[in-house]
Amino acid sequence: MNNSYRFKRIVVKVGSNVLTRPDGTLDTTRMSALTDQLAALHRAGVEVILVSSGAVASGRNELKTQRKLDSVSARQLFSAVGQVKLINHYYELFREYGITCGQVLTTKENFSTRRHYLNQQHCMSVMLENGVIPIVNENDTISLTELMFTDNDELSGLIAAMMDVEALIILSNIDGIYNGNPADPASSVLREIGSQRDDLAQYICTGKSQFGRGGMLTKCRIAMKVADEGIEVIVANGKRDNILPQLLAEQSEVVSTRFVPAPRTISQVKKWIAHSEGFAKGELHINECAYTALTGPSATSLLPIGVNRVEGEFEKDDIVRIVAPNGEPIGVGRVACSSARARQTMGQKGGRPVVHYDYLYLD
């Protein structure tokens, strides 16, 4: 590996506004420039997983439909056509460097069970071991329910945790997280965000990106969760020339926002659980004693005596939310029993943990 690069394995997320021109057409020149950079990193020994938007925008440009389509039909049609165009263009660009890329289409439901999660992890691990660059995108042709990803920022965070990368690089069309409106000349980029983030929300514009589903608020939320898992997150401008090698340089001076990774490291199982809140089948409401024990300095499992209410219906190994006495969710866990069993034993001394520490993630 080139000693000038700081990381061995990274996820690079490229947003729709990086890959599209103002009129919504695919920016093939920008795609080519980014591929040049990714190829250079790959040749230097950096393992790269690319999470790429742009399929819907690509399909929208390819098809000039005469019929007026509802939003669901339009998304299915444009993504089905556009994903082929997008991956084919990546394939040809990487082939010029003698590099093979492969397509990985996924849905949020594929992360809901441990078995599906591990299947995806194994697929991408095999690709990396054989020098293939995985190009990941949500399968928009079938992901049209409440279980859609917020956008590819959320997907990239899941992939980063799943693949145990050292850094997640989110490329947008601005230089990072600003302390005001990016269009205001008085605003500047927050160069580093550590663990003190209480006032961060006041800075962030809540608007959506022009061609994507998410915005900077989503990026921050995902970045903070991933950084809390010990992975460095960088938000930078994908339209800047040679941005990726500059970000990975040992002494990088490029303008960007860096989310400082937490010093703690958590297990792969806990990383999966941390991103599984959206799949929770129920809730375990805990009492003050359990809250104090769980949030204390020592590793503690949730015992039946600490549960005072069970909501929802779930089976053993399902994901549930852990809710504090004040009604605020404080984490998620994989339960060791069914909801019926949890109700039967709640408040009782002794017995096996309802959620073992190894399968408990607290925010």
C-alpha positions in Angstrom: 0.0 0.0 0.0 1.1 3.5 -0.8 2.3 4.9 2.6 0.8 8.3 1.7 -2.7 7.0 2.2 -4.2 6.8 5.7 -6.7 4.0 5.3 -6.7 0.4 4.1 -10.5 0.0 3.6 -13.0 2.7 2.9 -16.6 3.3 1.7 -17.1 6.1 -0.7 -20.6 7.4 -1.1 -21.3 9.6 -4.2 -24.5 11.6 -4.1 -26.9 12.3 -6.9 -25.9 16.0 -7.0 -22.3 15.0 -7.6 -23.2 12.8 -10.6 -25.8 15.0 -12.2 -25.7 18.3 -14.0 -28.1 21.1 -13.1 -30.5 19.9 -15.8 -30.6 16.4 -14.3 -28.5 14.6 -16.9 -25.8 12.2 -15.9 -22.4 14.0 -15.6 -20.2 11.5 -17.3 -17.2 13.8 -17.0 -17.5 13.8 -13.2 -18.0 10.1 -13.2 -14.8 9.6 -15.2 -12.8 11.9 -12.9 -14.1 10.0 -9.8 -13.3 6.7 -11.4 -9.8 7.9 -12.1 -9.3 8.7 -8.4 -10.9 5.4 -7.2 -8.7 3.5 -9.6 -5.6 5.2 -8.2 -6.6 4.3 -4.7 -7.3 0.7 -5.7 -3.9 0.4 -7.4 -2.2 1.7 -4.3 -3.8 -1.1 -2.2 -6.8 0.7 -0.7 -9.9 -1.5 -0.7 -12.8 0.6 -1.9 -16.5 0.0 -1.7 -18.5 2.5 -3.8 -22.1 3.4 -2.9 -23.3 5.3 -5.9 -26.5 7.3 -6.5 -27.5 8.4 -9.9 -29.7 5.6 -11.3 -33.0 7.4 -11.2 -31.5 10.6 -12.6 -29.8 8.5 -15.3 -33.0 6.8 -16.3 -35.0 10.0 -16.3 -32.6 11.4 -18.9 -32.8 8.3 -21.0 -36.6 8.0 -21.2 -38.8 10.8 -22.5 -42.2 9.3 -21.5 -45.3 10.8 -23.0 -47.5 9.4 -20.2 -47.7 11.2 -16.9 -46.5 8.7 -14.2 -47.2 8.7 -10.5 -44.1 8.9 -8.3 -43.9 5.2 -7.6 -44.1 4.2 -11.2 -41.7 6.9 -12.3 -39.1 5.8 -9.7 -39.4 2.1 -10.7 -39.2 2.8 -14.4 -36.3 5.3 -14.2 -34.3 3.2 -11.8 -34.7 0.0 -13.8 -33.4 1.7 -16.9 -30.9 4.0 -15.2 -29.2 1.4 -13.1 -28.2 -0.5 -16.2 -26.8 2.6 -17.8 -25.0 3.7 -14.6 -23.3 0.4 -13.9 -22.3 -0.1 -17.5 -20.6 3.3 -17.6 -18.7 2.4 -14.4 -17.8 -1.0 -15.8 -16.3 0.6 -19.0 -14.4 3.3 -17.0 -12.8 0.9 -14.6 -12.0 -1.6 -17.4 -9.7 1.1 -18.9 -7.5 0.6 -15.8 -7.8 -3.2 -15.9 -10.0 -3.1 -12.8 -13.2 -5.2 -12.5 -16.3 -3.8 -10.7 -19.4 -5.7 -9.6 -22.9 -4.6 -8.9 -24.6 -5.1 -5.5 -28.3 -4.1 -5.3 -29.8 -4.3 -1.9 -32.9 -3.3 0.1 -33.4 -2.2 3.7 -35.1 -5.5 4.4 -31.9 -7.3 3.5 -30.4 -5.9 6.7 -33.3 -6.9 9.0 -32.1 -10.4 9.7 -28.6 -11.5 10.8 -28.5 -14.2 8.1 -29.2 -11.8 5.2 -26.8 -9.3 6.7 -24.0 -11.9 6.8 -24.8 -13.0 3.2 -24.3 -9.5 2.0 -21.1 -9.1 4.0 -19.7 -12.4 2.6 -20.5 -11.3 -1.0 -18.6 -8.1 -0.7 -15.8 -9.6 1.2 -15.2 -12.2 -1.6 -15.3 -9.3 -4.1 -12.7 -7.4 -2.3 -10.5 -10.4 -1.8 -10.5 -10.9 -5.5 -9.7 -7.3 -6.4 -13.3 -6.5 -7.5 -14.7 -3.1 -6.6 -18.3 -3.5 -5.2 -20.7 -0.8 -6.5 -23.7 -0.7 -4.2 -27.1 0.9 -4.7 -30.5 0.5 -3.3 -32.8 -1.6 -5.5 -35.3 1.2 -6.2 -37.4 -1.1 -8.5 -38.7 -2.9 -5.4 -37.8 -0.7 -2.5 -41.0 1.3 -2.5 -42.4 0.8 1.0 -41.9 2.4 4.4 -38.7 0.2 4.6 -36.9 2.3 2.0 -33.6 3.8 3.1 -33.8 7.5 3.9 -31.3 7.8 1.1 -27.9 6.3 0.1 -26.3 8.1 3.1 -28.1 5.7 5.4 -27.1 2.8 3.1 -23.5 3.8 3.1 -23.5 4.0 6.9 -24.8 0.4 7.1 -22.2 -0.8 4.6 -19.4 1.0 6.4 -20.3 -0.7 9.7 -21.0 -4.1 8.1 -17.6 -4.2 6.2 -15.6 -2.9 9.2 -14.0 -0.1 7.2 -11.7 2.6 8.6 -13.4 5.5 7.0 -16.7 6.5 5.3 -16.3 9.3 2.8 -19.6 11.1 1.9 -19.2 13.2 -1.3 -21.7 15.9 -1.8 -21.8 19.1 -3.9 -20.7 21.4 -1.0 -17.5 21.4 1.0 -18.9 19.9 4.2 -21.1 20.9 7.2 -21.5 24.6 7.5 -22.1 26.7 10.6 -25.0 28.4 8.6 -26.5 28.5 5.2 -23.8 27.4 2.7 -25.0 30.2 0.3 -24.2 32.8 3.0 -20.7 34.2 2.5 -20.5 34.6 6.3 -20.8 30.8 6.8 -17.8 28.6 7.0 -17.2 24.8 7.1 -17.0 23.1 10.4 -13.7 21.3 9.9 -14.0 18.8 12.8 -16.9 17.5 14.8 -16.2 15.6 18.0 -18.4 14.1 20.7 -19.9 17.4 21.7 -22.7 17.8 19.1 -25.6 19.2 21.1 -25.9 22.4 19.1 -25.1 20.9 15.7 -28.7 20.8 14.5 -29.1 24.5 14.6 -26.5 25.0 11.9 -27.9 22.5 9.4 -30.2 23.4 6.5 -33.1 20.9 6.4 -33.7 21.0 2.7 -33.4 18.0 0.5 -30.9 17.6 -2.3 -32.1 18.5 -5.8 -32.0 15.0 -7.3 -31.7 12.8 -4.1 -34.0 12.0 -1.3 -31.8 13.2 1.6 -30.1 16.3 2.9 -27.4 17.5 5.1 -29.4 16.7 8.3 -29.5 13.0 7.2 -25.8 13.1 6.5 -25.1 14.4 10.0 -27.3 11.9 11.7 -25.7 9.0 9.9 -22.2 10.4 10.3 -22.6 10.7 14.1 -23.9 7.1 14.4 -21.0 5.7 12.3 -18.4 7.8 14.1 -19.7 6.5 17.4 -18.9 3.0 16.2 -15.2 3.9 15.8 -15.3 4.8 12.1 -14.0 8.1 10.8 -16.5 10.0 8.6 -15.6 12.7 6.2 -18.1 14.9 4.3 -16.5 16.6 1.3 -17.2 18.1 -2.1 -17.2 15.5 -4.8 -17.0 18.1 -7.5 -13.5 19.2 -6.4 -10.7 17.8 -8.6 -8.7 15.0 -7.1 -10.7 15.1 -3.9 -10.3 11.5 -2.8 -6.5 11.2 -2.8 -6.3 14.6 -1.0 -8.7 13.4 1.7 -6.6 10.2 2.2 -3.3 11.9 2.3 -1.4 11.7 5.7 -1.4 15.5 5.9 -4.7 16.4 4.3 -5.5 20.1 4.1 -8.5 19.9 1.9 -11.6 21.7 3.1 -14.1 19.1 4.5 -15.9 18.1 7.7 -14.3 15.3 9.7 -16.4 13.4 12.3 -13.9 12.2 14.9 -14.3 8.5 15.5 -15.0 7.3 19.1 -12.1 5.5 20.7 -14.3 2.5 21.5 -14.7 -0.4 19.2 -17.8 -2.6 19.1 -18.4 -6.0 17.8 -19.8 -6.7 14.4 -23.0 -8.0 16.0 -23.4 -4.8 17.9 -22.8 -2.8 14.7 -25.6 -4.6 13.0 -27.9 -4.1 16.0 -26.9 -0.4 16.1 -28.4 0.1 12.6 -31.5 -2.1 13.2 -33.7 0.4 15.1 -36.0 0.6 12.0 -36.7 -3.1 12.3 -37.7 -3.1 15.9 -40.7 -5.4 16.5 -41.5 -4.1 20.0 -40.3 -2.2 23.1 -39.0 -3.0 26.5 -39.8 -0.3 29.0 -37.3 -0.4 31.9 -37.4 0.9 35.5 -35.0 3.4 37.1 -32.7 0.7 38.6 -32.2 -1.0 35.2 -31.6 2.4 33.6 -28.9 3.2 36.1 -27.3 -0.1 35.6 -27.4 -0.1 31.8 -26.1 3.4 31.5 -23.3 2.9 34.1 -19.7 2.3 33.4 -19.9 -1.5 33.7 -21.2 -3.9 31.0 -24.7 -5.0 32.0 -27.4 -7.2 30.5 -31.1 -6.3 30.8 -32.6 -8.7 33.4 -36.4 -9.5 33.8 -36.5 -7.6 37.1 -35.5 -4.4 35.2 -38.5 -4.6 32.8 -41.8 -3.0 33.8 -43.7 -3.0 30.5 -43.5 -4.9 27.2 -45.1 -3.5 24.1 -45.6 -5.2 20.7 -45.4 -8.8 19.7 -42.0 -10.4 19.0 -40.1 -13.7 18.9 -36.8 -14.7 20.2 -33.9 -13.0 18.3 -36.1 -10.1 17.1 -34.9 -6.5 17.5 -36.6 -4.4 20.2 -36.2 -0.9 21.4 -35.1 -0.2 25.0 -37.1 2.7 26.5 -36.1 4.6 29.6 -38.4 5.5 32.4 -39.0 9.0 30.9 -40.3 7.4 27.7 -37.2 8.2 25.6 -35.6 5.3 23.6 -32.0 4.7 24.7 -31.0 1.8 22.5 -31.9 -1.4 20.7 -31.2 -5.0 21.4 -31.8 -8.6 20.2 -34.2 -10.3 22.6 -33.5 -13.7 24.1 -37.1 -14.6 24.5 -40.6 -14.0 23.0 -42.8 -11.1 24.0 -45.1 -13.6 25.8 -42.2 -14.9 27.9 -40.9 -11.4 28.6 -44.3 -10.4 29.9 -44.4 -13.5 32.0 -41.1 -12.9 33.7 -40.9 -9.1 33.8 -40.3 -7.7 37.3 -39.1 -11.1 38.6 -35.7 -11.7 40.2 -33.4 -14.3 38.7 -33.8 -15.8 35.3 -31.8 -15.3 32.1 -31.3 -11.9 30.6 -34.1 -10.6 28.4 -31.4 -8.9 26.3 -27.8 -10.0 26.9 -25.1 -7.3 26.9 -23.4 -8.8 23.8 -26.6 -8.1 21.8 -27.4 -4.7 23.3 -26.5 -1.3 21.8 -27.1 1.9 23.7 -27.1 5.3 22.0 
